[in-house]
Amino acid sequence: MGESDLNKRARGIYEDPAEIDPNLWSALSSMEVSEVCSRAAVAYDQKRGCYQIPFLQQTYGCYPDNRRIECLDNDGPRRLSFQFYLVLLTYLIRSRPIGLTGRMVTGSEIKGGDFFFRGPHVLFTRPLEERFGRDGQTFKEVGLRLGGGQTEFGDVSFRLWPLPKIPLGYILWLADEEFSARLVVTFDASIEKHFPLDVIWALVNLVGGAILREAKRMGS
């Protein structure tokens, strides 16, 4: 058996959206548009022929016929990553018609997560700890600018909605004289019904990167 797709992704082999498994596009194209919209809580633009997917305060168009995803907001052209394509396609294909459980869990509490989210698949927290570990005010402001709502955990925390049915919680304990900064990402327990572990990992990568970029745009 050859090297697994997960290991290839972890080593950065898959970077170009053109490398996305064509079966994902075929699966989406075969689905009834109204059923996808209902399950995923997204809209469909008949004129453009694309699903309209909100992601962190912006809207993206997914075109099954052209096998393309693009930002629909007027912020200039942007190259989207393999992981971005993977997350949005998986969301459209696999999201289920269920509500939130209201129970937020850590990665290790997701089935299989304690083993998976290690080594090359460790969740994207260290760069955020390094950047915001002594700057909780900027961390809070970034969360609010990305559409998050403040929560009452840790020293600073907020909950983002990168996708309509997928909330992510970010809880930061600031560094002090005794302890280093610590950040934990939490998920509604329903996430394992929508996403496999590798796509959860990719989603956290995307959102973590967006948080760092937003702080940079703020000049902080």
VENPENOR-V669399 format. One record per residue. N is the residue number from 1. RES is the residue in one letter. PSI is psi in radians with two decimals (none if undefined). OMEGA is omega in degrees with one decimal (none if undefined). BURIAL is # if it has 16 or more other ideal C-beta (glycine too) atoms within 10 Angstrom, else .. Layout:
# VENPENOR-V669399
N|RES|PSI|OMEGA|BURIAL, N|RES|PSI|OMEGA|BURIAL
This chain:
# VENPENOR-V669399
1|M|2.40|-179.0|., 2|G|3.07|-179.6|., 3|E|2.40|-176.5|., 4|S|2.72|176.3|., 5|D|-0.65|-178.5|., 6|L|-0.76|-179.6|#, 7|N|-0.64|177.7|., 8|K|-0.77|179.5|., 9|R|-0.73|-177.7|#, 10|A|-0.59|-179.3|#, 11|R|0.06|175.4|., 12|G|0.22|179.3|., 13|I|-0.73|179.3|., 14|Y|1.84|179.4|#, 15|E|-0.51|-176.0|., 16|D|2.25|177.5|., 17|P|-0.40|178.6|#, 18|A|-0.30|179.7|., 19|E|-0.01|177.3|., 20|I|2.43|177.8|#, 21|D|2.07|-179.4|., 22|P|-0.34|177.7|., 23|N|-0.47|176.2|., 24|L|-0.79|177.5|#, 25|W|-0.73|180.0|#, 26|S|-0.72|179.8|., 27|A|-0.78|-179.5|#, 28|L|-0.73|-179.1|#, 29|S|-0.49|-177.7|., 30|S|-0.15|-175.1|., 31|M|2.62|176.1|., 32|E|2.23|-175.9|., 33|V|-0.81|-177.2|., 34|S|-0.59|179.5|., 35|E|-0.71|177.5|., 36|V|-0.80|-178.7|#, 37|C|-0.70|-179.9|., 38|S|-0.81|-178.6|., 39|R|-0.80|-171.5|#, 40|A|-0.09|-178.4|#, 41|A|0.84|177.2|., 42|V|2.97|178.2|#, 43|A|2.90|176.8|., 44|Y|2.25|178.6|., 45|D|1.83|-177.1|., 46|Q|-0.68|-177.8|., 47|K|-0.77|-179.6|., 48|R|-0.38|-176.7|., 49|G|0.73|-178.0|., 50|C|2.63|168.6|#, 51|Y|2.46|178.1|#, 52|Q|1.99|-172.0|., 53|I|2.04|175.1|#, 54|P|2.35|178.0|#, 55|F|1.89|177.3|#, 56|L|1.06|172.5|#, 57|Q|0.09|175.2|., 58|Q|2.82|-178.5|., 59|T|2.33|-179.5|., 60|Y|2.50|176.9|#, 61|G|2.24|177.0|#, 62|C|2.06|-174.5|#, 63|Y|1.69|-178.3|., 64|P|-0.66|-177.1|#, 65|D|-0.65|-179.0|., 66|N|-0.07|-178.7|., 67|R|0.95|-174.6|#, 68|R|2.58|172.8|., 69|I|2.39|179.3|#, 70|E|2.72|174.6|., 71|C|2.27|-177.9|#, 72|L|-0.14|179.1|., 73|D|2.76|-174.9|., 74|N|1.13|178.1|., 75|D|0.41|177.4|., 76|G|2.90|-179.5|., 77|P|2.57|-179.2|., 78|R|2.32|176.0|., 79|R|2.14|-179.7|., 80|L|2.58|-172.9|., 81|S|2.91|172.7|#, 82|F|-0.78|-177.6|#, 83|Q|-0.63|178.7|#, 84|F|-0.82|177.0|#, 85|Y|-0.78|-177.4|#, 86|L|-0.78|-177.9|#, 87|V|-0.84|-176.5|#, 88|L|-0.72|178.0|#, 89|L|-0.77|179.7|#, 90|T|-0.67|179.2|#, 91|Y|-0.82|-179.3|#, 92|L|-0.66|-175.2|#, 93|I|-0.70|-166.8|#, 94|R|-0.20|-179.1|#, 95|S|2.49|-174.2|#, 96|R|2.71|-177.8|., 97|P|1.11|-179.6|., 98|I|2.76|177.7|., 99|G|3.13|177.0|., 100|L|2.65|175.8|., 101|T|-0.41|-175.4|., 102|G|0.06|-180.0|., 103|R|1.99|180.0|., 104|M|2.33|-176.1|#, 105|V|2.78|174.7|#, 106|T|2.96|179.0|#, 107|G|-0.65|-178.2|#, 108|S|-0.30|178.9|., 109|E|-0.18|174.6|., 110|I|2.47|-177.6|#, 111|K|2.10|-179.1|., 112|G|-0.17|-174.1|., 113|G|-0.57|-178.5|#, 114|D|-0.61|178.5|., 115|F|-0.71|-171.1|., 116|F|-0.76|-173.0|#, 117|F|1.04|177.9|#, 118|R|2.93|173.4|., 119|G|-2.14|-176.6|., 120|P|-0.27|-179.1|., 121|H|0.37|177.3|#, 122|V|2.48|-177.9|., 123|L|2.64|-174.4|#, 124|F|1.49|178.3|#, 125|T|-0.65|-175.1|#, 126|R|-0.81|179.2|., 127|P|-0.56|178.6|., 128|L|-0.64|175.4|#, 129|E|-0.75|-178.9|#, 130|E|-0.67|-176.9|., 131|R|-0.69|-171.2|#, 132|F|0.07|-174.7|#, 133|G|-0.42|176.5|#, 134|R|0.39|-177.0|., 135|D|1.13|-177.6|#, 136|G|-0.53|-178.6|#, 137|Q|-0.79|178.2|., 138|T|-0.70|178.6|#, 139|F|-0.78|179.1|#, 140|K|-0.77|-178.7|#, 141|E|-0.70|178.3|#, 142|V|-0.79|179.0|#, 143|G|-0.73|179.8|#, 144|L|-0.69|179.2|., 145|R|-0.48|178.4|., 146|L|0.20|175.3|#, 147|G|0.20|-178.0|., 148|G|2.85|174.8|#, 149|G|2.37|-177.4|., 150|Q|2.45|175.7|., 151|T|3.00|-171.0|#, 152|E|1.00|178.8|., 153|F|2.69|177.8|#, 154|G|-2.66|174.6|#, 155|D|-0.66|177.0|#, 156|V|2.36|178.6|#, 157|S|2.68|176.1|#, 158|F|2.87|177.7|#, 159|R|2.19|178.7|#, 160|L|2.79|175.3|#, 161|W|1.38|179.5|#, 162|P|-0.54|177.4|#, 163|L|2.72|-171.7|#, 164|P|-0.56|-177.2|., 165|K|0.20|-173.3|#, 166|I|1.57|172.9|#, 167|P|2.58|172.9|#, 168|L|2.30|175.5|#, 169|G|2.42|177.1|#, 170|Y|2.09|-177.4|#, 171|I|2.10|-176.6|#, 172|L|2.23|167.9|#, 173|W|2.12|-175.3|#, 174|L|2.69|176.6|#, 175|A|2.59|172.6|#, 176|D|-2.90|-176.5|., 177|E|-0.45|-176.3|., 178|E|-0.70|-169.9|., 179|F|2.58|172.0|., 180|S|2.83|176.6|., 181|A|2.61|176.7|#, 182|R|2.33|178.8|., 183|L|2.40|178.3|#, 184|V|2.36|173.9|#, 185|V|2.33|178.4|#, 186|T|2.78|-174.5|#, 187|F|2.55|167.5|#, 188|D|2.44|-174.7|#, 189|A|-0.29|179.5|#, 190|S|-0.20|-173.3|#, 191|I|-0.57|-178.6|#, 192|E|-0.24|174.7|#, 193|K|-0.39|-177.8|., 194|H|-0.70|-170.6|#, 195|F|2.47|166.5|#, 196|P|2.95|-173.2|., 197|L|-0.70|-177.7|#, 198|D|-0.53|179.6|#, 199|V|-0.57|171.4|#, 200|I|-0.80|178.2|#, 201|W|-0.81|179.6|#, 202|A|-0.70|179.2|#, 203|L|-0.78|179.6|#, 204|V|-0.63|174.4|#, 205|N|-0.81|-177.7|#, 206|L|-0.80|-177.3|#, 207|V|-0.70|176.8|#, 208|G|-0.73|177.0|#, 209|G|-0.68|179.1|., 210|A|-0.65|178.2|#, 211|I|-0.78|179.2|#, 212|L|-0.70|-179.9|#, 213|R|-0.67|-179.8|., 214|E|-0.69|176.7|#, 215|A|-0.67|179.0|#, 216|K|-0.71|178.0|., 217|R|-0.56|178.1|., 218|M|-0.19|-178.1|., 219|G|0.37|-178.2|., 220|S|none|none|.
